[in-house]
Structure formats: C-alpha cells, structure tokens
C-alpha cells in the first residue's frame, strides 16, 4: 500500500537529503553490494513534528557518477 507523506514527514526527508548532499556516507552501510562503484546505505530522519514517525531512506552512493540515488522511502514508527 502506498501512502503520501505528511507535510512534516516530507520536511524531515528533505532535511535528511540536504545533509546527505554534503555527507553522502552519513547512513549505515548495507553490506552485500556487487558493484565496486556503488555503496548502499540506510539513513533515518529525525521524528516528524506532528506524527512522531521516522522515515528511513535506503540509498546508493555511486562514485563514478558522483550521485546519490534514493531507492526506498519507508515511513513508520
């Protein structure tokens, strides 16, 4: 089931993405990748102001492209 993020949850995700733009390896490494140029990480937002829920982002840091790709956005308590 896909649900939209609440405004404060979206704000929390945007702030996390801004931090990742400066420090892309801020998250917890996820082992098991097969591409030497790609590292997988998971990072969590601070609790949302209205719901208290945290959002987890699963993302990849691609060295060759100097880019971050968000692969999953997971919302929950």
mmCIF file of the N, C-alpha and C atoms, coordinates in Angstrom:
data_MODEL
# 
_entry.id   MODEL 
# 
loop_
_atom_site.group_PDB 
_atom_site.id 
_atom_site.type_symbol 
_atom_site.label_atom_id 
_atom_site.label_alt_id 
_atom_site.label_comp_id 
_atom_site.label_asym_id 
_atom_site.label_entity_id 
_atom_site.label_seq_id 
_atom_site.pdbx_PDB_ins_code 
_atom_site.Cartn_x 
_atom_site.Cartn_y 
_atom_site.Cartn_z 
_atom_site.occupancy 
_atom_site.B_iso_or_equiv 
_atom_site.pdbx_formal_charge 
_atom_site.auth_seq_id 
_atom_site.auth_comp_id 
_atom_site.auth_asym_id 
_atom_site.auth_atom_id 
_atom_site.pdbx_PDB_model_num 
ATOM 1   N N  . UNK A 1 1  ? 0.844  -1.168 0.000   1.00 0.00 ? 1  UNK A N  1 
ATOM 2   C CA . UNK A 1 1  ? 0.000  0.000  0.000   1.00 0.00 ? 1  UNK A CA 1 
ATOM 3   C C  . UNK A 1 1  ? 0.895  1.239  0.000   1.00 0.00 ? 1  UNK A C  1 
ATOM 4   N N  . UNK A 1 2  ? 0.603  2.197  -0.839  1.00 0.00 ? 2  UNK A N  1 
ATOM 5   C CA . UNK A 1 2  ? 1.371  3.431  -0.937  1.00 0.00 ? 2  UNK A CA 1 
ATOM 6   C C  . UNK A 1 2  ? 0.554  4.559  -0.322  1.00 0.00 ? 2  UNK A C  1 
ATOM 7   N N  . UNK A 1 3  ? 1.178  5.270  0.592   1.00 0.00 ? 3  UNK A N  1 
ATOM 8   C CA . UNK A 1 3  ? 0.525  6.414  1.218   1.00 0.00 ? 3  UNK A CA 1 
ATOM 9   C C  . UNK A 1 3  ? 1.415  7.629  1.055   1.00 0.00 ? 3  UNK A C  1 
ATOM 10  N N  . UNK A 1 4  ? 0.803  8.793  0.994   1.00 0.00 ? 4  UNK A N  1 
ATOM 11  C CA . UNK A 1 4  ? 1.558  10.033 0.880   1.00 0.00 ? 4  UNK A CA 1 
ATOM 12  C C  . UNK A 1 4  ? 2.152  10.400 2.234   1.00 0.00 ? 4  UNK A C  1 
ATOM 13  N N  . UNK A 1 5  ? 3.292  11.051 2.207   1.00 0.00 ? 5  UNK A N  1 
ATOM 14  C CA . UNK A 1 5  ? 3.897  11.526 3.444   1.00 0.00 ? 5  UNK A CA 1 
ATOM 15  C C  . UNK A 1 5  ? 3.150  12.757 3.942   1.00 0.00 ? 5  UNK A C  1 
ATOM 16  N N  . UNK A 1 6  ? 3.072  12.889 5.253   1.00 0.00 ? 6  UNK A N  1 
ATOM 17  C CA . UNK A 1 6  ? 2.514  14.086 5.862   1.00 0.00 ? 6  UNK A CA 1 
ATOM 18  C C  . UNK A 1 6  ? 3.496  15.237 5.629   1.00 0.00 ? 6  UNK A C  1 
ATOM 19  N N  . UNK A 1 7  ? 3.017  16.486 5.671   1.00 0.00 ? 7  UNK A N  1 
ATOM 20  C CA . UNK A 1 7  ? 3.916  17.622 5.417   1.00 0.00 ? 7  UNK A CA 1 
ATOM 21  C C  . UNK A 1 7  ? 5.164  17.629 6.309   1.00 0.00 ? 7  UNK A C  1 
ATOM 22  N N  . UNK A 1 8  ? 5.021  17.323 7.588   1.00 0.00 ? 8  UNK A N  1 
ATOM 23  C CA . UNK A 1 8  ? 6.202  17.349 8.463   1.00 0.00 ? 8  UNK A CA 1 
ATOM 24  C C  . UNK A 1 8  ? 7.140  16.183 8.147   1.00 0.00 ? 8  UNK A C  1 
ATOM 25  N N  . UNK A 1 9  ? 6.593  15.054 7.694   1.00 0.00 ? 9  UNK A N  1 
ATOM 26  C CA . UNK A 1 9  ? 7.432  13.926 7.291   1.00 0.00 ? 9  UNK A CA 1 
ATOM 27  C C  . UNK A 1 9  ? 8.221  14.281 6.036   1.00 0.00 ? 9  UNK A C  1 
ATOM 28  N N  . UNK A 1 10 ? 7.559  14.948 5.098   1.00 0.00 ? 10 UNK A N  1 
ATOM 29  C CA . UNK A 1 10 ? 8.231  15.381 3.880   1.00 0.00 ? 10 UNK A CA 1 
ATOM 30  C C  . UNK A 1 10 ? 9.341  16.377 4.199   1.00 0.00 ? 10 UNK A C  1 
ATOM 31  N N  . UNK A 1 11 ? 9.081  17.296 5.145   1.00 0.00 ? 11 UNK A N  1 
ATOM 32  C CA . UNK A 1 11 ? 10.117 18.242 5.574   1.00 0.00 ? 11 UNK A CA 1 
ATOM 33  C C  . UNK A 1 11 ? 11.318 17.504 6.153   1.00 0.00 ? 11 UNK A C  1 
ATOM 34  N N  . UNK A 1 12 ? 11.058 16.483 6.972   1.00 0.00 ? 12 UNK A N  1 
ATOM 35  C CA . UNK A 1 12 ? 12.139 15.707 7.582   1.00 0.00 ? 12 UNK A CA 1 
ATOM 36  C C  . UNK A 1 12 ? 12.969 14.996 6.511   1.00 0.00 ? 12 UNK A C  1 
ATOM 37  N N  . UNK A 1 13 ? 12.306 14.461 5.493   1.00 0.00 ? 13 UNK A N  1 
ATOM 38  C CA . UNK A 1 13 ? 13.021 13.797 4.396   1.00 0.00 ? 13 UNK A CA 1 
ATOM 39  C C  . UNK A 1 13 ? 13.869 14.808 3.629   1.00 0.00 ? 13 UNK A C  1 
ATOM 40  N N  . UNK A 1 14 ? 13.318 15.976 3.354   1.00 0.00 ? 14 UNK A N  1 
ATOM 41  C CA . UNK A 1 14 ? 14.071 17.000 2.628   1.00 0.00 ? 14 UNK A CA 1 
ATOM 42  C C  . UNK A 1 14 ? 15.311 17.426 3.410   1.00 0.00 ? 14 UNK A C  1 
ATOM 43  N N  . UNK A 1 15 ? 15.186 17.572 4.724   1.00 0.00 ? 15 UNK A N  1 
ATOM 44  C CA . UNK A 1 15 ? 16.340 17.941 5.545   1.00 0.00 ? 15 UNK A CA 1 
ATOM 45  C C  . UNK A 1 15 ? 17.401 16.843 5.518   1.00 0.00 ? 15 UNK A C  1 
ATOM 46  N N  . UNK A 1 16 ? 16.964 15.589 5.564   1.00 0.00 ? 16 UNK A N  1 
ATOM 47  C CA . UNK A 1 16 ? 17.912 14.480 5.506   1.00 0.00 ? 16 UNK A CA 1 
ATOM 48  C C  . UNK A 1 16 ? 18.631 14.464 4.160   1.00 0.00 ? 16 UNK A C  1 
ATOM 49  N N  . UNK A 1 17 ? 17.910 14.676 3.089   1.00 0.00 ? 17 UNK A N  1 
ATOM 50  C CA . UNK A 1 17 ? 18.531 14.687 1.758   1.00 0.00 ? 17 UNK A CA 1 
ATOM 51  C C  . UNK A 1 17 ? 19.539 15.828 1.647   1.00 0.00 ? 17 UNK A C  1 
ATOM 52  N N  . UNK A 1 18 ? 19.234 16.973 2.243   1.00 0.00 ? 18 UNK A N  1 
ATOM 53  C CA . UNK A 1 18 ? 20.189 18.083 2.247   1.00 0.00 ? 18 UNK A CA 1 
ATOM 54  C C  . UNK A 1 18 ? 21.472 17.688 2.985   1.00 0.00 ? 18 UNK A C  1 
ATOM 55  N N  . UNK A 1 19 ? 21.340 16.968 4.108   1.00 0.00 ? 19 UNK A N  1 
ATOM 56  C CA . UNK A 1 19 ? 22.523 16.508 4.841   1.00 0.00 ? 19 UNK A CA 1 
ATOM 57  C C  . UNK A 1 19 ? 23.303 15.487 4.023   1.00 0.00 ? 19 UNK A C  1 
ATOM 58  N N  . UNK A 1 20 ? 22.586 14.594 3.318   1.00 0.00 ? 20 UNK A N  1 
ATOM 59  C CA . UNK A 1 20 ? 23.257 13.584 2.504   1.00 0.00 ? 20 UNK A CA 1 
ATOM 60  C C  . UNK A 1 20 ? 24.004 14.210 1.330   1.00 0.00 ? 20 UNK A C  1 
ATOM 61  N N  . UNK A 1 21 ? 23.525 15.337 0.839   1.00 0.00 ? 21 UNK A N  1 
ATOM 62  C CA . UNK A 1 21 ? 24.217 16.020 -0.256  1.00 0.00 ? 21 UNK A CA 1 
ATOM 63  C C  . UNK A 1 21 ? 25.608 16.473 0.180   1.00 0.00 ? 21 UNK A C  1 
ATOM 64  N N  . UNK A 1 22 ? 25.754 16.802 1.459   1.00 0.00 ? 22 UNK A N  1 
ATOM 65  C CA . UNK A 1 22 ? 27.039 17.240 1.995   1.00 0.00 ? 22 UNK A CA 1 
ATOM 66  C C  . UNK A 1 22 ? 27.856 16.049 2.504   1.00 0.00 ? 22 UNK A C  1 
ATOM 67  N N  . UNK A 1 23 ? 27.194 15.107 3.180   1.00 0.00 ? 23 UNK A N  1 
ATOM 68  C CA . UNK A 1 23 ? 27.846 13.937 3.766   1.00 0.00 ? 23 UNK A CA 1 
ATOM 69  C C  . UNK A 1 23 ? 27.150 12.671 3.266   1.00 0.00 ? 23 UNK A C  1 
ATOM 70  N N  . UNK A 1 24 ? 27.442 12.214 2.056   1.00 0.00 ? 24 UNK A N  1 
ATOM 71  C CA . UNK A 1 24 ? 26.696 11.099 1.471   1.00 0.00 ? 24 UNK A CA 1 
ATOM 72  C C  . UNK A 1 24 ? 26.825 9.774  2.215   1.00 0.00 ? 24 UNK A C  1 
ATOM 73  N N  . UNK A 1 25 ? 27.852 9.611  3.006   1.00 0.00 ? 25 UNK A N  1 
ATOM 74  C CA . UNK A 1 25 ? 28.037 8.346  3.734   1.00 0.00 ? 25 UNK A CA 1 
ATOM 75  C C  . UNK A 1 25 ? 27.576 8.449  5.180   1.00 0.00 ? 25 UNK A C  1 
ATOM 76  N N  . UNK A 1 26 ? 26.621 9.325  5.416   1.00 0.00 ? 26 UNK A N  1 
ATOM 77  C CA . UNK A 1 26 ? 26.064 9.556  6.748   1.00 0.00 ? 26 UNK A CA 1 
ATOM 78  C C  . UNK A 1 26 ? 25.309 8.339  7.271   1.00 0.00 ? 26 UNK A C  1 
ATOM 79  N N  . UNK A 1 27 ? 24.706 7.575  6.383   1.00 0.00 ? 27 UNK A N  1 
ATOM 80  C CA . UNK A 1 27 ? 23.875 6.442  6.783   1.00 0.00 ? 27 UNK A CA 1 
ATOM 81  C C  . UNK A 1 27 ? 24.668 5.235  7.236   1.00 0.00 ? 27 UNK A C  1 
ATOM 82  N N  . UNK A 1 28 ? 23.939 4.186  7.571   1.00 0.00 ? 28 UNK A N  1 
ATOM 83  C CA . UNK A 1 28 ? 24.521 2.919  7.987   1.00 0.00 ? 28 UNK A CA 1 
ATOM 84  C C  . UNK A 1 28 ? 24.777 2.083  6.737   1.00 0.00 ? 28 UNK A C  1 
ATOM 85  N N  . UNK A 1 29 ? 26.004 1.598  6.548   1.00 0.00 ? 29 UNK A N  1 
ATOM 86  C CA . UNK A 1 29 ? 26.294 0.789  5.355   1.00 0.00 ? 29 UNK A CA 1 
ATOM 87  C C  . UNK A 1 29 ? 25.463 -0.494 5.323   1.00 0.00 ? 29 UNK A C  1 
ATOM 88  N N  . UNK A 1 30 ? 25.011 -0.838 4.130   1.00 0.00 ? 30 UNK A N  1 
ATOM 89  C CA . UNK A 1 30 ? 24.277 -2.087 3.905   1.00 0.00 ? 30 UNK A CA 1 
ATOM 90  C C  . UNK A 1 30 ? 25.218 -3.006 3.132   1.00 0.00 ? 30 UNK A C  1 
ATOM 91  N N  . UNK A 1 31 ? 25.636 -4.110 3.735   1.00 0.00 ? 31 UNK A N  1 
ATOM 92  C CA . UNK A 1 31 ? 26.599 -4.995 3.063   1.00 0.00 ? 31 UNK A CA 1 
ATOM 93  C C  . UNK A 1 31 ? 25.962 -5.788 1.927   1.00 0.00 ? 31 UNK A C  1 
ATOM 94  N N  . UNK A 1 32 ? 26.823 -6.311 1.067   1.00 0.00 ? 32 UNK A N  1 
ATOM 95  C CA . UNK A 1 32 ? 26.351 -7.246 0.054   1.00 0.00 ? 32 UNK A CA 1 
ATOM 96  C C  . UNK A 1 32 ? 26.293 -6.710 -1.350  1.00 0.00 ? 32 UNK A C  1 
ATOM 97  N N  . UNK A 1 33 ? 26.737 -5.484 -1.583  1.00 0.00 ? 33 UNK A N  1 
ATOM 98  C CA . UNK A 1 33 ? 26.702 -4.943 -2.936  1.00 0.00 ? 33 UNK A CA 1 
ATOM 99  C C  . UNK A 1 33 ? 27.676 -5.649 -3.850  1.00 0.00 ? 33 UNK A C  1 
ATOM 100 N N  . UNK A 1 34 ? 27.381 -5.672 -5.133  1.00 0.00 ? 34 UNK A N  1 
ATOM 101 C CA . UNK A 1 34 ? 28.242 -6.357 -6.091  1.00 0.00 ? 34 UNK A CA 1 
ATOM 102 C C  . UNK A 1 34 ? 28.988 -5.399 -7.013  1.00 0.00 ? 34 UNK A C  1 
ATOM 103 N N  . UNK A 1 35 ? 28.588 -4.139 -7.049  1.00 0.00 ? 35 UNK A N  1 
ATOM 104 C CA . UNK A 1 35 ? 29.233 -3.155 -7.917  1.00 0.00 ? 35 UNK A CA 1 
ATOM 105 C C  . UNK A 1 35 ? 30.264 -2.384 -7.092  1.00 0.00 ? 35 UNK A C  1 
ATOM 106 N N  . UNK A 1 36 ? 31.548 -2.433 -7.478  1.00 0.00 ? 36 UNK A N  1 
ATOM 107 C CA . UNK A 1 36 ? 32.565 -1.748 -6.674  1.00 0.00 ? 36 UNK A CA 1 
ATOM 108 C C  . UNK A 1 36 ? 32.416 -0.226 -6.654  1.00 0.00 ? 36 UNK A C  1 
ATOM 109 N N  . UNK A 1 37 ? 31.676 0.365  -7.598  1.00 0.00 ? 37 UNK A N  1 
ATOM 110 C CA . UNK A 1 37 ? 31.493 1.810  -7.626  1.00 0.00 ? 37 UNK A CA 1 
ATOM 111 C C  . UNK A 1 37 ? 30.244 2.257  -6.865  1.00 0.00 ? 37 UNK A C  1 
ATOM 112 N N  . UNK A 1 38 ? 29.472 1.314  -6.325  1.00 0.00 ? 38 UNK A N  1 
ATOM 113 C CA . UNK A 1 38 ? 28.209 1.643  -5.670  1.00 0.00 ? 38 UNK A CA 1 
ATOM 114 C C  . UNK A 1 38 ? 28.218 1.109  -4.240  1.00 0.00 ? 38 UNK A C  1 
ATOM 115 N N  . UNK A 1 39 ? 27.881 1.969  -3.292  1.00 0.00 ? 39 UNK A N  1 
ATOM 116 C CA . UNK A 1 39 ? 27.741 1.569  -1.894  1.00 0.00 ? 39 UNK A CA 1 
ATOM 117 C C  . UNK A 1 39 ? 26.312 1.848  -1.461  1.00 0.00 ? 39 UNK A C  1 
ATOM 118 N N  . UNK A 1 40 ? 25.693 0.901  -0.747  1.00 0.00 ? 40 UNK A N  1 
ATOM 119 C CA . UNK A 1 40 ? 24.320 1.048  -0.270  1.00 0.00 ? 40 UNK A CA 1 
ATOM 120 C C  . UNK A 1 40 ? 24.316 1.461  1.202   1.00 0.00 ? 40 UNK A C  1 
ATOM 121 N N  . UNK A 1 41 ? 23.353 2.340  1.551   1.00 0.00 ? 41 UNK A N  1 
ATOM 122 C CA . UNK A 1 41 ? 23.229 2.845  2.916   1.00 0.00 ? 41 UNK A CA 1 
ATOM 123 C C  . UNK A 1 41 ? 21.763 2.972  3.297   1.00 0.00 ? 41 UNK A C  1 
ATOM 124 N N  . UNK A 1 42 ? 21.529 3.006  4.616   1.00 0.00 ? 42 UNK A N  1 
ATOM 125 C CA . UNK A 1 42 ? 20.208 3.325  5.164   1.00 0.00 ? 42 UNK A CA 1 
ATOM 126 C C  . UNK A 1 42 ? 20.390 4.476  6.131   1.00 0.00 ? 42 UNK A C  1 
ATOM 127 N N  . UNK A 1 43 ? 19.517 5.471  6.041   1.00 0.00 ? 43 UNK A N  1 
ATOM 128 C CA . UNK A 1 43 ? 19.548 6.617  6.952   1.00 0.00 ? 43 UNK A CA 1 
ATOM 129 C C  . UNK A 1 43 ? 18.130 6.900  7.419   1.00 0.00 ? 43 UNK A C  1 
ATOM 130 N N  . UNK A 1 44 ? 17.995 7.389  8.648   1.00 0.00 ? 44 UNK A N  1 
ATOM 131 C CA . UNK A 1 44 ? 16.677 7.694  9.208   1.00 0.00 ? 44 UNK A CA 1 
ATOM 132 C C  . UNK A 1 44 ? 16.579 9.182  9.514   1.00 0.00 ? 44 UNK A C  1 
ATOM 133 N N  . UNK A 1 45 ? 15.385 9.707  9.338   1.00 0.00 ? 45 UNK A N  1 
ATOM 134 C CA . UNK A 1 45 ? 15.138 11.109 9.657   1.00 0.00 ? 45 UNK A CA 1 
ATOM 135 C C  . UNK A 1 45 ? 14.962 11.266 11.160  1.00 0.00 ? 45 UNK A C  1 
ATOM 136 N N  . UNK A 1 46 ? 14.954 12.497 11.600  1.00 0.00 ? 46 UNK A N  1 
ATOM 137 C CA . UNK A 1 46 ? 14.525 12.802 12.957  1.00 0.00 ? 46 UNK A CA 1 
ATOM 138 C C  . UNK A 1 46 ? 13.018 12.569 13.007  1.00 0.00 ? 46 UNK A C  1 
ATOM 139 N N  . UNK A 1 47 ? 12.432 12.375 14.195  1.00 0.00 ? 47 UNK A N  1 
ATOM 140 C CA . UNK A 1 47 ? 10.980 12.188 14.265  1.00 0.00 ? 47 UNK A CA 1 
ATOM 141 C C  . UNK A 1 47 ? 10.236 13.385 13.673  1.00 0.00 ? 47 UNK A C  1 
ATOM 142 N N  . UNK A 1 48 ? 9.165  13.110 12.930  1.00 0.00 ? 48 UNK A N  1 
ATOM 143 C CA . UNK A 1 48 ? 8.352  14.172 12.334  1.00 0.00 ? 48 UNK A CA 1 
ATOM 144 C C  . UNK A 1 48 ? 7.675  14.968 13.447  1.00 0.00 ? 48 UNK A C  1 
ATOM 145 N N  . UNK A 1 49 ? 7.508  16.261 13.224  1.00 0.00 ? 49 UNK A N  1 
ATOM 146 C CA . UNK A 1 49 ? 6.962  17.153 14.251  1.00 0.00 ? 49 UNK A CA 1 
ATOM 147 C C  . UNK A 1 49 ? 5.537  16.787 14.649  1.00 0.00 ? 49 UNK A C  1 
ATOM 148 N N  . UNK A 1 50 ? 4.690  16.391 13.699  1.00 0.00 ? 50 UNK A N  1 
ATOM 149 C CA . UNK A 1 50 ? 3.283  16.148 14.045  1.00 0.00 ? 50 UNK A CA 1 
ATOM 150 C C  . UNK A 1 50 ? 2.970  14.682 14.335  1.00 0.00 ? 50 UNK A C  1 
ATOM 151 N N  . UNK A 1 51 ? 3.581  13.753 13.612  1.00 0.00 ? 51 UNK A N  1 
ATOM 152 C CA . UNK A 1 51 ? 3.244  12.340 13.804  1.00 0.00 ? 51 UNK A CA 1 
ATOM 153 C C  . UNK A 1 51 ? 4.233  11.614 14.714  1.00 0.00 ? 51 UNK A C  1 
ATOM 154 N N  . UNK A 1 52 ? 5.445  12.130 14.827  1.00 0.00 ? 52 UNK A N  1 
ATOM 155 C CA . UNK A 1 52 ? 6.478  11.456 15.604  1.00 0.00 ? 52 UNK A CA 1 
ATOM 156 C C  . UNK A 1 52 ? 7.115  10.294 14.861  1.00 0.00 ? 52 UNK A C  1 
ATOM 157 N N  . UNK A 1 53 ? 6.609  9.986  13.670  1.00 0.00 ? 53 UNK A N  1 
ATOM 158 C CA . UNK A 1 53 ? 7.168  8.892  12.877  1.00 0.00 ? 53 UNK A CA 1 
ATOM 159 C C  . UNK A 1 53 ? 8.520  9.291  12.300  1.00 0.00 ? 53 UNK A C  1 
ATOM 160 N N  . UNK A 1 54 ? 9.328  8.281  12.055  1.00 0.00 ? 54 UNK A N  1 
ATOM 161 C CA . UNK A 1 54 ? 10.608 8.480  11.398  1.00 0.00 ? 54 UNK A CA 1 
ATOM 162 C C  . UNK A 1 54 ? 10.523 7.871  10.004  1.00 0.00 ? 54 UNK A C  1 
ATOM 163 N N  . UNK A 1 55 ? 11.273 8.430  9.105   1.00 0.00 ? 55 UNK A N  1 
ATOM 164 C CA . UNK A 1 55 ? 11.314 7.950  7.733   1.00 0.00 ? 55 UNK A CA 1 
ATOM 165 C C  . UNK A 1 55 ? 12.700 7.363  7.496   1.00 0.00 ? 55 UNK A C  1 
ATOM 166 N N  . UNK A 1 56 ? 12.745 6.180  6.903   1.00 0.00 ? 56 UNK A N  1 
ATOM 167 C CA . UNK A 1 56 ? 14.018 5.567  6.535   1.00 0.00 ? 56 UNK A CA 1 
ATOM 168 C C  . UNK A 1 56 ? 14.215 5.708  5.039   1.00 0.00 ? 56 UNK A C  1 
ATOM 169 N N  . UNK A 1 57 ? 15.414 6.105  4.656   1.00 0.00 ? 57 UNK A N  1 
ATOM 170 C CA . UNK A 1 57 ? 15.785 6.164  3.246   1.00 0.00 ? 57 UNK A CA 1 
ATOM 171 C C  . UNK A 1 57 ? 16.834 5.104  2.994   1.00 0.00 ? 57 UNK A C  1 
ATOM 172 N N  . UNK A 1 58 ? 16.618 4.305  1.981   1.00 0.00 ? 58 UNK A N  1 
ATOM 173 C CA . UNK A 1 58 ? 17.625 3.373  1.508   1.00 0.00 ? 58 UNK A CA 1 
ATOM 174 C C  . UNK A 1 58 ? 18.160 3.998  0.226   1.00 0.00 ? 58 UNK A C  1 
ATOM 175 N N  . UNK A 1 59 ? 19.466 4.191  0.186   1.00 0.00 ? 59 UNK A N  1 
ATOM 176 C CA . UNK A 1 59 ? 20.032 4.907  -0.962  1.00 0.00 ? 59 UNK A CA 1 
ATOM 177 C C  . UNK A 1 59 ? 21.374 4.326  -1.354  1.00 0.00 ? 59 UNK A C  1 
ATOM 178 N N  . UNK A 1 60 ? 21.801 4.695  -2.549  1.00 0.00 ? 60 UNK A N  1 
ATOM 179 C CA . UNK A 1 60 ? 23.074 4.236  -3.097  1.00 0.00 ? 60 UNK A CA 1 
ATOM 180 C C  . UNK A 1 60 ? 23.943 5.456  -3.383  1.00 0.00 ? 60 UNK A C  1 
ATOM 181 N N  . UNK A 1 61 ? 25.215 5.320  -3.066  1.00 0.00 ? 61 UNK A N  1 
ATOM 182 C CA . UNK A 1 61 ? 26.206 6.328  -3.433  1.00 0.00 ? 61 UNK A CA 1 
ATOM 183 C C  . UNK A 1 61 ? 26.990 5.742  -4.601  1.00 0.00 ? 61 UNK A C  1 
ATOM 184 N N  . UNK A 1 62 ? 26.927 6.418  -5.747  1.00 0.00 ? 62 UNK A N  1 
ATOM 185 C CA . UNK A 1 62 ? 27.620 5.956  -6.947  1.00 0.00 ? 62 UNK A CA 1 
ATOM 186 C C  . UNK A 1 62 ? 28.829 6.851  -7.169  1.00 0.00 ? 62 UNK A C  1 
ATOM 187 N N  . UNK A 1 63 ? 30.011 6.286  -6.934  1.00 0.00 ? 63 UNK A N  1 
ATOM 188 C CA . UNK A 1 63 ? 31.244 7.071  -7.039  1.00 0.00 ? 63 UNK A CA 1 
ATOM 189 C C  . UNK A 1 63 ? 31.482 7.599  -8.447  1.00 0.00 ? 63 UNK A C  1 
ATOM 190 N N  . UNK A 1 64 ? 31.323 6.750  -9.449  1.00 0.00 ? 64 UNK A N  1 
ATOM 191 C CA . UNK A 1 64 ? 31.608 7.138  -10.826 1.00 0.00 ? 64 UNK A CA 1 
ATOM 192 C C  . UNK A 1 64 ? 30.734 8.278  -11.324 1.00 0.00 ? 64 UNK A C  1 
ATOM 193 N N  . UNK A 1 65 ? 29.501 8.324  -10.867 1.00 0.00 ? 65 UNK A N  1 
ATOM 194 C CA . UNK A 1 65 ? 28.573 9.380  -11.292 1.00 0.00 ? 65 UNK A CA 1 
ATOM 195 C C  . UNK A 1 65 ? 28.526 10.533 -10.301 1.00 0.00 ? 65 UNK A C  1 
ATOM 196 N N  . UNK A 1 66 ? 29.210 10.391 -9.163  1.00 0.00 ? 66 UNK A N  1 
ATOM 197 C CA . UNK A 1 66 ? 29.176 11.393 -8.098  1.00 0.00 ? 66 UNK A CA 1 
ATOM 198 C C  . UNK A 1 66 ? 27.721 11.734 -7.762  1.00 0.00 ? 66 UNK A C  1 
ATOM 199 N N  . UNK A 1 67 ? 26.932 10.677 -7.505  1.00 0.00 ? 67 UNK A N  1 
ATOM 200 C CA . UNK A 1 67 ? 25.497 10.857 -7.293  1.00 0.00 ? 67 UNK A CA 1 
ATOM 201 C C  . UNK A 1 67 ? 24.991 9.966  -6.167  1.00 0.00 ? 67 UNK A C  1 
ATOM 202 N N  . UNK A 1 68 ? 23.851 10.381 -5.608  1.00 0.00 ? 68 UNK A N  1 
ATOM 203 C CA . UNK A 1 68 ? 23.120 9.587  -4.627  1.00 0.00 ? 68 UNK A CA 1 
ATOM 204 C C  . UNK A 1 68 ? 21.774 9.244  -5.247  1.00 0.00 ? 68 UNK A C  1 
ATOM 205 N N  . UNK A 1 69 ? 21.386 7.969  -5.154  1.00 0.00 ? 69 UNK A N  1 
ATOM 206 C CA . UNK A 1 69 ? 20.105 7.517  -5.672  1.00 0.00 ? 69 UNK A CA 1 
ATOM 207 C C  . UNK A 1 69 ? 19.283 6.944  -4.519  1.00 0.00 ? 69 UNK A C  1 
ATOM 208 N N  . UNK A 1 70 ? 18.123 7.534  -4.251  1.00 0.00 ? 70 UNK A N  1 
ATOM 209 C CA . UNK A 1 70 ? 17.228 7.016  -3.217  1.00 0.00 ? 70 UNK A CA 1 
ATOM 210 C C  . UNK A 1 70 ? 16.431 5.885  -3.842  1.00 0.00 ? 70 UNK A C  1 
ATOM 211 N N  . UNK A 1 71 ? 16.529 4.685  -3.257  1.00 0.00 ? 71 UNK A N  1 
ATOM 212 C CA . UNK A 1 71 ? 15.840 3.535  -3.825  1.00 0.00 ? 71 UNK A CA 1 
ATOM 213 C C  . UNK A 1 71 ? 14.545 3.201  -3.074  1.00 0.00 ? 71 UNK A C  1 
ATOM 214 N N  . UNK A 1 72 ? 14.496 3.524  -1.773  1.00 0.00 ? 72 UNK A N  1 
ATOM 215 C CA . UNK A 1 72 ? 13.294 3.264  -0.978  1.00 0.00 ? 72 UNK A CA 1 
ATOM 216 C C  . UNK A 1 72 ? 13.076 4.392  0.008   1.00 0.00 ? 72 UNK A C  1 
ATOM 217 N N  . UNK A 1 73 ? 11.824 4.749  0.220   1.00 0.00 ? 73 UNK A N  1 
ATOM 218 C CA . UNK A 1 73 ? 11.409 5.660  1.281   1.00 0.00 ? 73 UNK A CA 1 
ATOM 219 C C  . UNK A 1 73 ? 10.404 4.875  2.124   1.00 0.00 ? 73 UNK A C  1 
ATOM 220 N N  . UNK A 1 74 ? 10.750 4.623  3.383   1.00 0.00 ? 74 UNK A N  1 
ATOM 221 C CA . UNK A 1 74 ? 9.918  3.784  4.248   1.00 0.00 ? 74 UNK A CA 1 
ATOM 222 C C  . UNK A 1 74 ? 9.474  4.605  5.446   1.00 0.00 ? 74 UNK A C  1 
ATOM 223 N N  . UNK A 1 75 ? 8.160  4.754  5.621   1.00 0.00 ? 75 UNK A N  1 
ATOM 224 C CA . UNK A 1 75 ? 7.618  5.545  6.728   1.00 0.00 ? 75 UNK A CA 1 
ATOM 225 C C  . UNK A 1 75 ? 7.041  4.602  7.793   1.00 0.00 ? 75 UNK A C  1 
ATOM 226 N N  . UNK A 1 76 ? 7.241  4.990  9.046   1.00 0.00 ? 76 UNK A N  1 
ATOM 227 C CA . UNK A 1 76 ? 6.683  4.199  10.129  1.00 0.00 ? 76 UNK A CA 1 
ATOM 228 C C  . UNK A 1 76 ? 7.161  4.652  11.477  1.00 0.00 ? 76 UNK A C  1 
ATOM 229 N N  . UNK A 1 77 ? 6.650  4.038  12.523  1.00 0.00 ? 77 UNK A N  1 
ATOM 230 C CA . UNK A 1 77 ? 7.047  4.459  13.870  1.00 0.00 ? 77 UNK A CA 1 
ATOM 231 C C  . UNK A 1 77 ? 8.487  4.126  14.196  1.00 0.00 ? 77 UNK A C  1 
# 
